[in-house]
Amino acid sequence: MLAAYLAKLAHVVGANEVDLVSHELTDPDLTMAGFAVLWHLDRRRAAGLYPGPAYKGWAQPMARATIDHSFLAQRLREWSLFRAITLKLPWRPEDRRITTP
């Protein structure tokens, strides 16, 4: 199942990405699904998008899709903080804080 999720995520485009992530995160094996989404966020999307203007438009809906999954939501916050620091954008000290539900 992990390979299938990773394959689907590797080929998803546009608005379908958020729908697919949301769908995968309903899998009963949340550890496996969470890993697939984490891999997608880290290796495929955030790393490539963070330097450009498309990041913000991608990160906001992705944050909504992962809001109930604290580790994934935190990882998106970390990418946003990394982006802000790297690109010398404004950020707040509370953006560093790890939050838990």
Phi and psi in degrees as a GROMACS rama.xvg file:
@    title "Ramachandran Plot"
@    xaxis  label "Phi"
@    yaxis  label "Psi"
@TYPE xy
-58.4964  -45.9693  LEU-2
-60.5659  -38.3989  ALA-3
-65.4575  -43.659  ALA-4
-63.3651  -44.728  TYR-5
-63.1014  -39.1177  LEU-6
-64.9065  -43.4238  ALA-7
-62.5708  -44.4285  LYS-8
-65.2788  -31.5951  LEU-9
-67.6931  -21.9756  ALA-10
-114.446  1.02198  HIS-11
-74.9555  145.536  VAL-12
-133.575  153.967  VAL-13
56.789  -142.807  GLY-14
-63.018  -21.8937  ALA-15
-64.8212  -21.4627  ASN-16
-61.7872  -48.465  GLU-17
-64.7735  -40.1703  VAL-18
-62.5568  -42.8253  ASP-19
-65.9562  -43.8226  LEU-20
-60.2172  -46.6115  VAL-21
-59.5006  -42.7628  SER-22
-64.6151  -46.5035  HIS-23
-61.226  -34.5188  GLU-24
-75.4493  2.63254  LEU-25
-97.1274  -2.24777  THR-26
-61.8963  139.395  ASP-27
-60.5007  -28.7167  PRO-28
-89.1987  79.6383  ASP-29
-65.0741  -29.8729  LEU-30
-63.9009  -46.3266  THR-31
-65.8661  -47.2166  MET-32
-62.9233  -42.6967  ALA-33
-62.2722  -39.446  GLY-34
-63.4112  -43.7025  PHE-35
-60.4264  -44.2562  ALA-36
-67.6669  -41.9433  VAL-37
-59.5388  -46.283  LEU-38
-57.2094  -44.9521  TRP-39
-61.7481  -46.7661  HIS-40
-61.6996  -49.9982  LEU-41
-73.4854  -49.0567  ASP-42
-89.3516  -29.0698  ARG-43
-107.672  -36.5283  ARG-44
-111.128  -64.56  ARG-45
-59.5921  -42.6651  ALA-46
-60.9763  -32.8837  ALA-47
-88.6258  -27.6133  GLY-48
-91.3184  -26.1922  LEU-49
-53.7092  -35.3092  TYR-50
-74.2908  -18.6916  PRO-51
-105.897  173.41  GLY-52
-69.616  -18.8225  PRO-53
-69.8096  -17.7407  ALA-54
-56.7027  -48.6404  TYR-55
-61.7881  -42.9365  LYS-56
-66.9689  -24.0979  GLY-57
-85.1198  -43.6478  TRP-58
-67.434  -36.469  ALA-59
-63.0643  -52.133  GLN-60
-67.4027  -31.4142  PRO-61
-67.083  -35.7474  MET-62
-63.0335  -39.356  ALA-63
-65.6047  -36.4024  ARG-64
-70.0502  -26.7013  ALA-65
-108.141  5.7946  THR-66
-56.0296  -33.3563  ILE-67
-86.9083  7.47802  ASP-68
-124.43  92.318  HIS-69
-55.269  -40.8093  SER-70
-64.9853  -44.2404  PHE-71
-66.9233  -40.783  LEU-72
-62.3991  -40.9187  ALA-73
-65.0539  -39.9242  GLN-74
-62.2313  -38.9871  ARG-75
-64.6927  -39.63  LEU-76
-62.292  -40.0256  ARG-77
-63.4678  -41.9259  GLU-78
-62.8039  -40.1653  TRP-79
-66.011  -39.4256  SER-80
-67.1104  -44.1418  LEU-81
-55.8667  -44.5788  PHE-82
-61.9048  -46.4604  ARG-83
-61.1995  -45.1165  ALA-84
-67.853  -46.0847  ILE-85
-62.3701  -41.6657  THR-86
-92.6826  5.6857  LEU-87
58.6551  42.6836  LYS-88
-92.1722  159.499  LEU-89
-67.1502  144.749  PRO-90
-150.54  161.796  TRP-91
-109.686  149.427  ARG-92
-54.2254  -33.7798  PRO-93
-69.8812  -13.164  GLU-94
-67.2118  -17.5763  ASP-95
-81.1154  -22.003  ARG-96
-67.8118  133.433  ARG-97
-86.0045  126.431  ILE-98
-109.376  149.486  THR-99
-127.568  150.016  THR-100
